[in-house]
Amino acid sequence: MRTVPGPTDHVVVVGAGLSGLACALHLLGAGRRVTLVERDAGPGGRAGRVELGGHLLDTGPTVLTMPHLADEAFAAVGDSLARHVELVALHPAYRARFADGTSLDVHTDGAAMEAAVRQFAGPAEAAGYRELRGWLERLYRAQMDRFIDANTDSPFRLLHPDLARLAALGGFGRLEQRIGRFLSDPRLRRVFSFQSLYAGVAPARALAAYAVIAYMDTVAGVWFPKGGMHALPRGMAKAAAGAGAEFRWSAEATGLERSAGRVRAVRLADGERIPCDAVVLTCELPTAYRLLGRTPRRPLRLRHSPSAVVLHAGTDRTWPELGHHTLSFGGAWERTFEELTRTGRLMSDPSLLITRPTAHDPSLAPPGGHLHYVLAPCPNTAVGPPAEAWRELGPRYRDSLVAELERRGLTGFSAAIREEHLVTPLDWTARGHACGTPFSVSHTLAQTGPFRPRNLVHGVENAVLAGCGTTPGVGVPTVLISGKLAADRITAHTGARRTGGKRPPTVPLPQTPARAGGHDRS
């Protein structure tokens, strides 16, 4: 594995999102001095927080899987996730609601899910689910150590028995076809293939290997952090500060001083200069490349994932048919993905993710109130409407979403709203997200594994990248790994793998009371 040569005593990490915080914790645990530079007033990055009329909104991810990866970052400095964040295991993980009026609770416990599938679609589908679950577990074991939780300098490194195992499992086929070998009910197929949208590819075109995301969602377990998802980066920042990290909040990196092929200092917008031995850039790829003064040449231009419109609604009531996470599928499927990734049109029959965090933490809303997060995938600004078009399009689309929710049984949703916050590709663009999407570079075959933008940049020997635009990719688990892999490049560690390719825990991590100041709800 290639590593950063020369001295690496003091590392500046640009960005205090999940990847930057994970990187900082692993660096601190390896004895490095770390300074984090963050343009916002606090930690989180994409996993940020907005307060609106007494409602505490998570501005980024709402689904937490594989929490042992976060615990690994805490453990690097002798700390633990449980000391900072109280986790609640979600049973069921999701509630799926379909256009024909049926619904299914999606359990991560195998026996419970098999029973639910049997009641929902019959014994043949239950048997298919049991086989699918076994396949997902084998797929995870074949990929984790070699292809996800590892730095790769060359495609030739993939020539390993794990590659043959992955091929034998059908990992290089198409996701939709592979899921169809186990399940014939189209509703069930959607439950185990919609996750490819996280990777920015339609199920019909996504590699079957990306069913590993379905493994994380439907087998390994889903958790909710009390205090919302923002509790995770907040806890990580406190652990890093306790281990000696320095923070520069509300500080934007505007330049890198370089000489002899190395970054010597990071310059901030206020004129401060921070000398360093190495730098980790967790910002958007275009911003990172601009700071570095070079963009790696690629045979094909980068393609980005679809974007999303998010409606945060603080309401005075809720609806019992909603789970903590509800997947509300439209009747269309292939057409939906065609609209999102090719024609650039808004979904004519939308599939939505509705999250209700107050189901497990009422303190996120004023007394008697509720919080609903409605995510509607939409085309990114390279495929669909440009960012500026959303100034007028956004309010209209918001109204159509609310009307659609009411048509799907959330009667009175509009009248129940007391506070709301709408986020569109215009807002993602203002945050600096390329192509107006928070989901970064898509996981096409040409942008997967060793073909994804690498975390080392040729010509700058002490700069490393981290975050969802580089290896291994998009999602909370993968950006946590990304931070660790960036730290490995600097510390010359091969990175002891705690999972060893084995199935991670499927029960909540041990809980202990949060230490003083280690967890709050603000």
C-alpha positions, 0 to 999 in steps of 0.5 A, a space after each residue: 500500500 502506498 503511504 505518505 512519505 516523510 514526516 507526518 507529525 501534524 496533520 490538518 484535516 479539512 472538513 469535520 464531517 463524518 469522514 474527517 472526524 473518523 480520520 482525525 480519531 484514527 490519526 490521533 490514536 496513531 499519535 499524530 497531532 491533528 487540527 480540523 478546519 471546518 467552514 461551519 460553526 460545528 461538526 457534521 458536514 452533510 450530517 448537520 443540524 438545523 433548529 426550526 421553531 423548537 424542532 431539531 432537524 437532521 439535514 443529512 442521512 437519517 439511517 444508521 447501519 454498521 455502527 461498529 464502524 463508528 465504534 472503531 473510530 472511537 476505540 482508536 483513542 480509547 473511547 467508545 460510541 456508547 459513551 457518547 451516543 445512545 443507540 436504539 435498534 429499530 424493529 422493524 427497520 422499515 415499513 414498506 407501503 405499496 401502491 396496491 395498498 399493501 404494506 410489509 414490516 421489514 425486519 432485520 431478524 431473519 426469523 421475524 422477516 421470514 414469517 412476515 414474508 410468508 404472511 405477506 406473499 406465501 411460503 415460496 417467497 419466504 423460502 426465497 427470502 431465506 436463500 436471499 439472506 444467505 446470499 447477502 451474507 456471503 456477498 458481504 463476507 466476500 467484499 468487505 475486507 478486500 473491496 470495501 475496507 481496504 486501500 487499493 493502488 491498482 486493479 491488479 490488487 484485486 486478483 485475489 481468491 475473494 474476486 473469484 468468490 465474488 464472481 461465483 456469487 454473481 456479483 458482476 451480474 445485474 442487481 435486479 436480475 440477481 434479486 429476481 432469482 430469489 424473489 418473484 413478487 415485484 413488491 419484495 424485489 423492490 424492498 431489496 433493490 431500491 438501495 441501488 439508488 444510494 449508489 446512484 444507479 438503477 437496479 436494472 443496471 447496478 452491479 449485483 455486488 451493490 446488494 451489499 447495501 441491502 445487506 446493511 439495511 435488511 440484515 445487519 441492522 438499523 439503529 437510531 441515535 437518540 438526539 438524531 443522526 447529528 448526535 454521531 458527529 457531535 460525539 465524534 468531535 467531543 471524543 477527538 477534542 478529548 484526545 487532543 484535536 484542535 478545531 477551527 470552526 467557521 473557518 474556510 480553507 482557501 489555499 494550500 502552500 506547496 513546495 517540492 511536491 508537498 503541502 506545507 501549510 493550509 491558508 484560511 479565509 481569515 488569513 490564518 496560516 496553519 503549517 502541517 506535515 500532511 493534509 486530508 481533504 474531505 471537501 467535495 472533489 471539485 473543491 479539493 482539486 481546486 485547492 490542490 491545483 490539479 484534477 486527475 485525468 480520467 478517460 470519462 467524465 465523472 457521473 453523479 448520483 441523482 439528487 433529492 428534495 427533502 421536506 422537513 415538516 414539524 406537525 401537530 399530529 402524526 399517523 400510526 401507519 408510519 414507521 420510524 422509516 417508511 418506504 412509500 413506493 409508487 406504482 411505477 418502477 423502471 420509469 422512475 429510474 429512467 426519469 431520475 437518471 436519464 430523461 431528467 424529469 421529476 418522478 411522475 409516480 414518486 417513491 419516497 422515504 418518510 422518516 419520523 425521528 420523534 417516534 423514538 425521541 420526542 425531544 426533537 420537537 416541541 411538546 406534543 409535536 412531531 417531526 417528519 422528514 420526506 425525501 423524494 429523489 430527483 434528477 441532479 442538475 447535470 441531467 435535470 432542471 438547473 439549480 436556479 430553476 428550483 427557485 420557482 420549481 421548489 415550492 410547486 414540487 413541495 405542494 405536489 409532494 404534500 398532495 401525494 402524501 395525502 393521497 397515500 393516506 396521510 390525511 390532513 398532512 398539509 393542515 398539520 404542518 406548523 413549521 417546515 423547511 424545504 431543501 432542493 438541488 438549489 440548496 445542495 448547489 449552494 453548499 458546494 455539492 457538485 451537480 446539485 446532489 448530496 450523494 456525490 459521484 455515482 457507483 457506475 462500473 467505471 467509478 467503482 473500486 479502483 476506478 473510483 477517484 483515489 484517495 491519493 493524488 499524483 504530484 502531491 505526496 502528502 495530500 490524501 482525500 476522504 469522503 463520499 467522492 473517493 474510495 470506497 463511496 457513498 453512505 454513512 458506513 463507507 464514509 467512516 471507512 473512508 476516513 480510516 483509509 485516509 488515516 492509514 495512508 498517513 500512518 502507514 498502517 495496513 489497518 487491522 480489520 475488526 470484522 475479519 470479513 465476518 458478519 457484524 453485530 446485529 444487536 445494539 452495541 453495549 449501552 452505558 450512560 453517556 458521560 457528562 457532556 458527552 451527549 445532549 439533545 441540542 
